[in-house]
Amino acid sequence: MAQTPIGTLGDSEFDRDTAVVRREPGVYDAELSAGWTIMNAVNGGYLLAVIGRALADALPHPDPFTVSAHYFTPSTPGPAVVRTEAVRSGRTLSSGQASLLQRDAEGNEVERIRVLASYGDLDALSEDVRTTAKPPAIPPQEHCFGTSDGPAPEIPGSNAITERLDLRLDPATVGWAVGAPSGKGEMRAWFGLADGRDADPLSLLLAVDALPPTSFELGLKGWTPTVELTCHVRSRPAPGPLRVSVVTRNLAGGFLEEDAEVWDSADRLVAQSRQLARAPRQ
């Protein structure tokens, strides 16, 4: 169930939990929160937002336009460091790379994620839009299913992230939760943060990776770890809930892709992503 709306842009649990502190130029300290874990691993979209915040400080442009991440090892709650490097700065775009690292049990520094990103100013973009894309057909929120509706699905490990999201899943994509998956690799939902904070470009990095994996609707259970994720942020989202659609068209060789679209309350396509993930081992 959603919490009483108390979060605002810049002052919310999401902002506090993705905060970074500049230790020296290009080096940022972070504390990965256990509140954003799923199946005992820190969510990949949340991690992108942490890295994205560091790059926004390190680069001369404020907004992520494209972020490509390779996930090497699972991240755990606790201290982390983000090391950034500016690669190129132009008039409209700047590019940089970043790595998120943590210490293992022996005290050795381990690289968890490596990112290459381009940043710009979303407010400076042209208003010319020519598209054949259409928002996903999702029933009204009151006809969709939240985490408090019906029996809790069997998902092993920590699912703390669900308490920080206001997800309203399309009934056509929740068969997995009652043991009757559709067999289609589709997941659709209304998306928001549980404390009512409106979306911004950094939270879009979370939104593309926040829904249950499409593998659940394919009848597969278990962790679906991300190998690579690329997100394109197309516009600054309007206030209000987002609609997220995720589709898998091909599972082969133990891997699947997930294509996501995020639409805002003004019916604009504000983010797109594709990720390659390892299918759950059965």
Salt bridges, closest charged atoms under 4 A:
ASP11 OD1 - ARG16 NH1 3.42
GLU13 OE2 - ARG164 NE 3.10
ASP15 OD1 - ARG53 NH2 3.23
ASP15 OD2 - ARG197 NE 2.88
ASP29 OD1 - ARG23 NH2 2.62
ASP57 OD2 - ARG22 NH2 2.84
ASP63 OD2 - ARG236 NH2 2.81
GLU109 OE2 - ARG83 NH2 3.27
GLU111 OE1 - ARG114 NH2 2.81
ASP123 OD1 - ARG236 NE 2.94
ASP128 OD2 - ARG130 NE 3.07
GLU163 OE1 - ARG164 NH1 3.63
ASP166 OD1 - ARG168 NE 2.96
ASP170 OD2 - ARG188 NE 2.94
GLU186 OE1 - ARG188 NH1 3.05
ASP200 OD2 - ARG197 NH2 2.90
ASP259 OD2 - ARG249 NH1 3.49
ASP259 OD1 - ARG274 NE 2.57
ASP264 OD2 - ARG268 NH2 2.70
ASP267 OD1 - ARG243 NH2 2.48
